Amino acid sequence: MKYTLSFRIWHWLNAFVVLGLLSTVFLRKTFLSWRTNSEILLNKLADFDITITTEQAKILAKSIRAGMWEWHIILGYALATLVLYRIYLYFKDTSHKENFSSLSLHKKGVHSLYYLLYATLFFMSISGLAIHFHESLSLTKELTHTIKEIHEAVFNIILIFVPLHIVGVVIAENKDEKGLISTMVNGKR
């Protein structure tokens, strides 16, 4: 299969954005966790005979990661744009479409997983924008919290898909789809 230039550009931009989003979540949950860092701040400042409240430590810890979290928001905008562009490509470019009924069971499964990924990316974009613009949308605190919990739960689909995709591509490249990776890079088999 030969991939169009527009699809290849979308693919690599999407990969960059998704990996960037995954990185910001990873940092937020590990090295830049406000829970961990607020404890560190409390303890280290106490070593200097400086006392702050738990709430002040939480505010300081969250401010440390604020710049990084801005990148999550910027990459979220990029993801929403790429999802809209992918929808546009899907309906515009028919050169990559195959007759689904003629595909092998394996290929049907692969295609179905991609549709699940696209639906997931669409949901993540919409829910992320809803969380970010909750005040402008007049969403209640409870509804925003529910959307955020679902957003974080659905994130696991992407977390599972990325390594599966990489492993699947490597296996396909070494089995029955020689040149798959180079085709996605330069468009030639």
C-alpha positions as CSV (number, residue, x, y, z in Angstrom):
1,M,0.0,0.0,0.0
2,K,1.3,3.5,-0.9
3,Y,0.4,6.3,1.5
4,T,-0.4,9.7,0.2
5,L,1.9,12.6,1.2
6,S,-1.0,14.3,3.1
7,F,-1.7,11.1,5.1
8,R,2.0,10.6,5.9
9,I,2.4,14.2,7.1
10,W,-0.7,13.7,9.2
11,H,0.6,10.4,10.6
12,W,3.9,11.8,11.7
13,L,2.5,15.1,13.1
14,N,-0.1,13.0,15.0
15,A,2.6,10.7,16.3
16,F,4.6,13.7,17.5
17,V,1.6,15.3,19.2
18,V,0.4,12.1,20.8
19,L,3.8,11.3,22.2
20,G,4.1,14.9,23.4
21,L,0.8,14.5,25.2
22,L,1.8,11.2,26.7
23,S,5.0,12.8,27.9
24,T,3.2,15.6,29.6
25,V,0.9,13.2,31.4
26,F,3.8,11.0,32.4
27,L,5.6,14.0,33.8
28,R,2.5,15.2,35.6
29,K,2.0,11.8,37.2
30,T,5.6,11.2,38.2
31,F,8.4,13.8,38.5
32,L,6.0,16.8,38.5
33,S,3.3,15.3,40.7
34,W,2.0,18.0,43.0
35,R,1.4,15.5,45.7
36,T,5.0,14.3,45.8
37,N,6.5,17.7,45.2
38,S,4.4,19.5,47.8
39,E,5.7,16.9,50.4
40,I,9.2,17.6,49.3
41,L,8.7,21.4,49.6
42,L,7.2,21.0,53.0
43,N,10.1,18.9,54.3
44,K,12.9,20.8,52.6
45,L,11.6,24.2,53.7
46,A,11.2,22.8,57.3
47,D,14.9,21.9,57.1
48,F,15.5,25.7,56.7
49,D,13.1,26.5,59.5
50,I,10.5,27.8,57.1
51,T,7.0,26.7,57.7
52,I,4.3,26.7,55.1
53,T,0.8,25.2,55.0
54,T,-0.1,22.1,53.0
55,E,-2.2,24.3,50.8
56,Q,0.7,26.6,50.1
57,A,3.0,23.7,49.3
58,K,0.3,22.4,46.9
59,I,0.1,25.8,45.2
60,L,3.9,25.9,44.8
61,A,4.1,22.4,43.5
62,K,1.4,23.1,40.9
63,S,3.2,26.3,39.8
64,I,6.4,24.3,39.2
65,R,4.6,22.2,36.6
66,A,2.4,25.0,35.1
67,G,4.7,25.6,32.2
68,M,4.8,22.0,31.3
69,W,1.0,21.7,31.5
70,E,0.6,24.6,29.1
71,W,2.3,22.3,26.6
72,H,-0.3,19.7,27.2
73,I,-3.0,22.3,26.3
74,I,-1.1,23.5,23.2
75,L,-0.6,19.9,22.1
76,G,-4.3,19.3,22.8
77,Y,-5.2,22.1,20.3
78,A,-2.9,20.5,17.8
79,L,-4.5,17.1,18.3
80,A,-8.0,18.6,17.8
81,T,-6.8,20.2,14.6
82,L,-5.2,16.9,13.4
83,V,-8.4,15.0,14.2
84,L,-10.4,17.4,12.1
85,Y,-7.9,17.2,9.3
86,R,-8.0,13.3,9.5
87,I,-11.8,13.4,9.1
88,Y,-11.4,15.7,6.1
89,L,-8.8,13.4,4.6
90,Y,-11.0,10.3,5.2
91,F,-13.8,11.8,3.1
92,K,-11.6,13.5,0.5
93,D,-8.9,10.9,-0.2
94,T,-10.2,7.6,-1.4
95,S,-6.9,6.2,-2.7
96,H,-6.1,4.5,0.6
97,K,-9.5,2.9,1.1
98,E,-9.9,-0.8,0.6
99,N,-13.1,-2.8,0.4
100,F,-13.5,-3.9,4.0
101,S,-15.4,-7.1,3.2
102,S,-12.5,-8.3,1.0
103,L,-9.9,-7.9,3.8
104,S,-8.5,-10.8,5.7
105,L,-9.7,-11.3,9.3
106,H,-6.4,-9.9,10.5
107,K,-6.6,-6.8,8.3
108,K,-10.3,-6.2,9.5
109,G,-9.0,-6.3,13.1
110,V,-6.3,-3.9,12.3
111,H,-8.6,-1.5,10.5
112,S,-11.1,-1.8,13.4
113,L,-8.4,-0.8,15.9
114,Y,-7.6,2.2,13.8
115,Y,-11.2,3.3,13.8
116,L,-11.2,2.8,17.6
117,L,-8.1,5.0,17.8
118,Y,-9.7,7.7,15.7
119,A,-12.8,7.6,17.8
120,T,-10.6,7.8,20.9
121,L,-8.6,10.8,19.6
122,F,-11.9,12.5,18.7
123,F,-13.3,11.9,22.2
124,M,-10.0,13.0,23.8
125,S,-10.0,16.2,21.7
126,I,-13.7,17.1,22.5
127,S,-13.4,16.2,26.2
128,G,-10.1,18.0,26.6
129,L,-11.5,21.2,25.0
130,A,-14.6,20.9,27.3
131,I,-12.4,20.6,30.4
132,H,-10.3,23.6,29.2
133,F,-13.2,25.8,28.4
134,H,-15.6,24.5,31.1
135,E,-16.2,28.1,32.4
136,S,-17.0,29.5,29.0
137,L,-19.3,26.5,28.4
138,S,-21.0,27.1,31.7
139,L,-20.3,23.5,32.8
140,T,-20.8,22.7,36.4
141,K,-17.9,21.7,38.6
142,E,-19.4,18.2,38.9
143,L,-19.8,17.7,35.2
144,T,-16.3,19.0,34.5
145,H,-14.9,16.6,37.1
146,T,-16.9,13.7,35.5
147,I,-15.6,14.6,32.0
148,K,-12.0,14.8,33.4
149,E,-12.3,11.4,35.0
150,I,-13.6,9.9,31.7
151,H,-10.9,11.7,29.8
152,E,-8.3,10.2,32.0
153,A,-9.8,6.7,31.8
154,V,-10.1,6.8,28.0
155,F,-6.4,8.0,27.8
156,N,-5.6,4.3,28.6
157,I,-6.7,3.3,25.2
158,I,-4.0,5.5,23.7
159,L,-1.5,4.3,26.2
160,I,-2.2,0.7,25.1
161,F,-2.4,1.5,21.4
162,V,1.0,3.3,21.0
163,P,3.2,0.3,22.0
164,L,0.9,-2.1,20.2
165,H,1.1,0.0,17.1
166,I,4.9,0.1,17.2
167,V,5.2,-3.7,17.8
168,G,2.7,-4.4,15.1
169,V,4.5,-2.3,12.6
170,V,7.8,-4.0,13.4
171,I,6.3,-7.4,13.1
172,A,4.5,-6.5,9.8
173,E,7.7,-5.0,8.4
174,N,9.6,-8.3,9.2
175,K,6.9,-10.6,8.0
176,D,4.4,-10.0,5.2
177,E,4.6,-6.2,4.7
178,K,8.3,-5.5,3.8
179,G,8.9,-1.8,3.3
180,L,6.0,-0.7,5.4
181,I,8.1,1.7,7.4
182,S,9.9,3.2,4.5
183,T,6.6,3.6,2.7
184,M,5.2,5.6,5.6
185,V,8.4,7.8,5.5
186,N,9.0,8.4,1.8
187,G,5.8,7.1,0.1
188,K,7.7,4.5,-1.9
189,R,7.9,0.7,-1.5
